Structure formats: C-alpha cells, structure tokens
Amino acid sequence: MLSSWARIASSLLLVSARWATAIPTAELDERELNSRQEDNHWVATWTSMPQLVEPNNMPPSQFTNGGVFRDATIRQTLHLSIGAERLRIQISNTFGGSDLPITAASIALAAGNKAGVAGIDAATLKPLTFRNGSSSIVVPRGQVAYTDPIEFSVGPQTNIAVSLYSQQGQSGSSITGHPGSRTTSHMQSGNRVSTATLSGGANTKHWYFLSAVEAWKPKDHSAFVILGDSITDGRGSTDDGNNRWPDLLIARMQKEGINHIGVNNQAAGGNTVLSGGLGPTLLTRYKRDALQVAGVKYVMIFIGVNDIGGGGTDSGSQNSIATRLQSAFQQIVRECKAAGIKTIGGTITQFTGSGQSYSNPTREQTRVKVNEWILNSGTFDATVDFAKIIGDPGNRAQLARQFDGGDHLHPNVAGFQAMADGFPLGFFRAFNGTL
C-alpha cells in the first residue's frame, strides 16, 4: 500500500498533469496578460477642440479643388503629454457637411522630435488601421472614428506625426478642424503616408480632422482637461514652439514627477461660454470636451473674457453677463461633481489698455466681480488666480508689462511660463493618493 505521503504526491502529480494538459503555457500567459490589461484604461494624452473650419482657414486652394484633400496627404504633428506603449487616435467629422473618407493613414515619430516638421523618423513608421485591420474608413457626417489600437512606444512630451491620405477627398466646404493649432501641417498630392519627408506641396498652420490621442494606461493614470479660449489655445505663443501655458505646465509636471496625468488643451480662440464667439460655446461643448474625454479626472474652467469683452458696456448688460457666467460655471461643476471629476477655476485675466477693444471700466468691474466669485464662492474644488500671477501689481486692471503680448489681452511666452509656474500642483496631490 502507498503511504499517505505517496498518495498525496501522486494526487498532486495527477492534478498537475491535468492542469498542464488543459491549459497550455501560452494560454496561461494570455490569461495573465488579459488580467493585467483589465486594470488599464484609455487616457487622453493630447486633444484638440473640434470646430467648423471658417472659409479663411480652409486648406490651400490646390487642396480644395474637387474635394478637400482629394488624392492628397496631410501630415500633422501632435505634442503628447504622457508617454505610452499603446495608442489610438480619434478622427473627427463632427462638423463635416459630408462623410469623410480616409484611404490610408500612418504614425511615426516626428523628425528630431520637433513640432511642425514635414519629416518623420522613418524607422518608427507604422500604418494605422481601422475596424480590426482595415487600411481605410469612412467617418460618417457628424461622427468620430478611432484607429485600431497600435503598439507604439512614446515618451512624455513626444511629438508624433500622423499622416492621412484621402483618395476621394471630402466633398463640400464644411470640414472639422482646429484653426488655432500654431503648428505647421504639411500636405502633398498623392498617397504619401509612408514618405519620409513631404515636399513640393504646401503647408498651413491649422490642424484638420485629428481630435484626440489616447494612451492605454493603468487605472492610476488619468486626464486633466482645460476648457478655455485663445489664452489657453496659445495666442501669443511661438509657432511650432509648444510653449502655450498648458505645454509649459506639462514640462513642469514631468520635471516634478507627476507623470501619470495627461494634460489636454480643449480651448479655441474667440470661444465664449454663453453665446457668439468662435466655435461651439462652452455650454454646448463641455460634455463632449470634458466629461466624455477618456480617463478624465480633473477639469479646469478658464474662460469668460470674450463674453465680458464682447458684451455691451452698459451696467445692465454686464450685470447679466456676470450672473449668467456664474450660473454656467455652477452647472458645469455640478455635472463634473456628479461624474466624480474634480474641478479648478481660473480667474479671468486682464484686458485694459490703449487700443484694446475690450477695454472699458464697466467691463473691468464685471471681470473683478466674476473673479471674486470664482475665488470665494466655494464652487470649485480649487482655484488659481491667474489674474494676480500675470497682472500689474501697480494696476490690477492691466497685464504686467513683462507679460503683455502687445495687445493688452494675450500674454506672451514669459506670461505663459509664469502661469505654468504659478499653477498649484497640490491640486493633483490633494485628490490623488498616489502622490
């Protein structure tokens, strides 16, 4: 008879043999990988606020004949915030007047890791696919589409180049883009998605169709969204310089070890909260541009100058604008809170000075009134007093001279740096136990 120890050993060997027979090693590895990936999610590492492209911001004329980008390639560089090993890209046809056909697409590192360049690091070039392997897709009118996820290793603050080719082109003159890219995009006739350097075509400082890049990251990674206007969009920054204040904030966060939060610029020049302006108003876009952003955990509201500056100068008009701005901010914060998103409010910066059309004492009173409410109402989880950071200490109605971009409204790069330096990084530490 077998001893009890022998019987136990025999049973263990039998179980082990059955286990090995039932589940091969490769399948175990796949199960383990899938289990680990269940702890991951998509996090936006770059965004661009989609809007209807105005006639004067359409592509150069040779790329609008017979269809926008018909038989043409456009290459655009995008400045990512956090790094990743796997990416997917969102293509927007939100404002297109017709379906958007994409025949081929590719991704690569931008040459020299620079923004606005026509060349790529050819060794990193990979094709982008759609719907489980198709090289092409038609994005329906009014909708967005994603590329298939792609294994593509990038570090923080990397510039990638995305190339799109459309054989048919998009019909009509209503297309989706982001005119205030301040980044050069290059275009050339024919399918050039695999060409090392585009040449002999044309270029323009606008983005078209690309609206988000998302990274596949662990659950402790999240996205920070900034809702704003031209000051956040980068008016006053250097073309192809990636020195808007959110870009400079990214650099500071990386330097200080906050490398698990994607920073996403959802701003547009001329944008308003309530009505008018350029692009959809904040009240009509905040759900799309904030609440629905992949991995969002933090939202900042830094906008309102165009509502105040574009409103009448009588006290009745300005009092109404102040009240409606406060109500709008409360609505957005309330919905963020319901979704578990933390919020930060930024004070509206100055616009007083000779030659500035917004400059007016009654409008200035509204700015001060709204700012006092932002800082003291308790509506936001945190606030940042940008008006104090870049304002003139001797005249709080004006930008400090060293930060004035020249029109008494938009900061210069030094002003953007001051804003990034003055942003309270404790905001992230307060609401994230991993820091």
HUTA-V32447 format. One line per field, one symbol per residue. ss: DSSP state (~ for helix, > for strand, _ for the rest). A space follows every 10 residues. Layout:
ss=???
This chain:
ss=___~~~~~~~ ~~~~~~~~~~ ~~__~~~~~~ ~~~~~~~__> >>>>>>>___ >>__~~~___ ~~~____>__ _>>>>>>>>_ ___>>>>>>> >>_______> >>_>>>>>>> ~~~_____>> _~~~_>>__> ___>__>>>_ ___>>>___> >>>>____>> >>>>>>___> _____>>>~~ ~___>>>>>_ ______>___ _>>>__>>_> >>>>>>>>__ _>>>>>>>_~ ~~~_______ ____~~~~~~ ~~~~~_____ >>>>>>>___ __________ _~~~~~~~~~ ~____>>>>> >>__~~~~~_ ____~~~~~~ ~~~~~~~~~~ ~~~~~~~~__ _>>>>>____ __________ ~~~~~~~~~~ ~~~~~~____ _>>>_~~~~~ >>__>>>>>_ ~~~>______ >_~~~~~~~~ ~~___~~~~~ _____
